[in-house]
């Protein structure tokens, strides 16, 4: 990766690293909670959180049986994973606008301003038309996949939309090969709509960060930094 990065790129990558760190902490805390519940054993399953965790000031806010607390934990995992991906994607979406503002500020007449359902393609088209480095289409398709995965989580879509299915069918195997082990358990050939799993979330956050580092090329930072 080029050592030079635009201010927008530095800020966005910092946000993505922050989301990843928060995810790692959440997984750490989740495992400790899981171990703690396991140590309680089934004999305490019929007791309530307010009984077992009487010294925890937050226990009364949920007041559920210990056997139900375990299912609460699983639901929280799914919610947390979705929140970290949604937040990470929003940071990337903001990066598009910030980077395009850099081009406008330096007099580019080729900024693609049309709003649409494919912000990553609009961004890539602008960079290409403005004469910047060639964008790898696999990076753009990766962003499209993450956007589709995010949209189905936000809107609770139970069935993959046609565009999502076609993306996975036509380009999923290529993207799987492109990312190799970096994708963790992400399967780009699968238009997933189910709750996120741990390794999938890690993989999605990882590829998002790598793509932004690539898009934030050396030439755009030189413009942004007055070069």
N, C-alpha and C positions, 0 to 999 in steps of 0.2 A: 504494500500500500504506500502511496506517496506520503512523505512526511508532512507536506503542507495540506491544511484542511481549511475550508471556509468557516467563518463564524457560525453559520447555520449548521454546517456539518458537525462542528465541535459540540454545539449545544445538543443536537439530536443524538449523536453517538453517546454523549454523557447521559442523556435521558434513558437510552436503551440499556446502557450498562447499569444504571440505577434500577430499572425494572428487573433486570436479571439478578442483581444483588438481592432485591426484595423477594424475588421468587425463591432464591436459594435459602434465605432466612425462613420463609414460610415453610419450605420443605423440612428444614431443620426442626422448627418448632412443631410441625405436624408429627414428625417421627418421635419426638420426645413425648408428645401427648399420647401417641399410640402406645408407646412403651408403658406410660403411666397407667393407662386404662387396662393394659394387659396384666400389669402387676396387681391390680385390684381383684382380678379373678371373677368368675361367674357368681360367686356367693353374694356379691354386692349388687348384682344386676337390678334387683327390685328396689334398691334405694334410689333416692333422688340426688341430683347434683348439689342441692342445698345441704344435704346430710353429709355427703362424702367430702365436699369441698366447702365446708362451713366457714373457713377462714378466707375464702375468695370472695371479694366484695361483688363480683360480677355473677356469681353462681345463681342468685335469685332471678336474674334477668332471663334465664332460659328455663330453669326449674323443670328438668326432665329426668326420667329414670336413666340410670347409668347405661342400661342396654340400648336406650334410644340415643344417648350421647354419642355412641359410636357411629350411628347413622348420620347424626348431625355433622360429625367430623368428615365423613365422606362427602356430604353435600358441600361443606365448606371448601374442601379441596377443589372440587369442580368449579365452584364459584370463583375461587382465588385464581386458578389457572386461567379462566376466561378473562378475568379482570386484568391480569398482567398482559395478556395478548392484546386485548382491546386498547389498553393504555399505550402499549408499544406501537401499535398500528397508528394511533392518533398522533403520536410523535412523528412518525414517518410522513403522515399526511400533511402535517404542519411544515415539515422540511420542504416538501414540494413547493409550497407557496413562498417560503422564505428564499429558496434558491432562485425561483423565477423572479422575485423582486430584485435580486442581485443583477440578473440579466437586464431587467428593465432599467435599472439605475445606470447601467453602462451602455445604454442606447441600443440594445438589441431590438431589431424590428421584426424578429421572427419568433416572438413568444406566442405560443399557441394558447389563446385565451378561452377557447370554447370550453364551457363546463360540460361534463358528461359523467358517465358511469365508470370511466377508466382513467383516473387521475395519473396513475403511473405511466400509462401510454402517452398521455398529454405531456408529461414532464420529459419523457425520453424523446418525444418528437421535437420538443423545443430545443433540447441540447443538440440533437442531430442537425436541425435546421440552422442553428446558430454556429455551427462549425466546430463543435467540441468533439471530444474523442468518441469513437463509435461505442455505442452501448450494447452490451451483450444481451441478446433477446432472452436468454435464459434467466437473467436477473430480473427483467421486467415481468416475465411470466411467473417468477417466484413471488413478486409483489402482488400480482393478480391473484395467485392462489391464496396468499395470506389474507388479502382483502375479502375474498369469497368465504374463507374459513371464519373470519371475524364477523362478517355480515350474518352468517347463519347462527352464530352464537348470540349476537345482539338481538336479532329478530326471532330467535327461537324457532328457526326453520327446521321442520321435521323431515323435509325432503330436499335434496340438493336441486338447485335450479339448473336449467338447461345449460346455461353458459358455464357454470361450474363443472357440470358433468363433461361437457365437451373439452374444457381445458385439461381435465385429468385424463380423459381418454386419449386426446391427441398428443399431449406433451408431458404427461405424468412420468412415463418411463424414462424419457430423456432427462427430466429434472431430477429424478432419483439418481441417475448415473452422474449427472452434473455435480450434485452436492455430495455424493458418496456418504461417508460416515459422519460428515458434519450435520447431516439432517437428523441425526439421532433416530427416533422411530417415526418421523414424518414420512408418510407415503403419499407422494404427489400424484400417484395414479388413482388414489381413492378420494372421491368427493365427500369427505367426512362431515357429518353433521352432529355426531355424538359428542358428549362432554369431553373436554380435553383431558388427556392423560399426562402424567408427569414428564416422561421423556419427549413426548410430542411437543409440549409447551417449551421445554428447553431448546429443542431443535428449531422451532419456529422463531423464537427470540434470537437465536444464534444467526440464522440465515438472514433475518431482517437487518441485524447490525452489519454483517458482512456486505450485504448489498448496498447499504447506505455508504459504507466506507469506499466501495468501488465507484458509486455514482458521484460521490463528492471528490471528483477527479482533481488532479494537480492544476489544471487550467482554470477551472471555476474558482478555486481558492485564490489563485493569483489575481483574478479580477476583483474578488471580494476584498482582498487585502491591498488593493491599489497597485498590483503588478502589471 
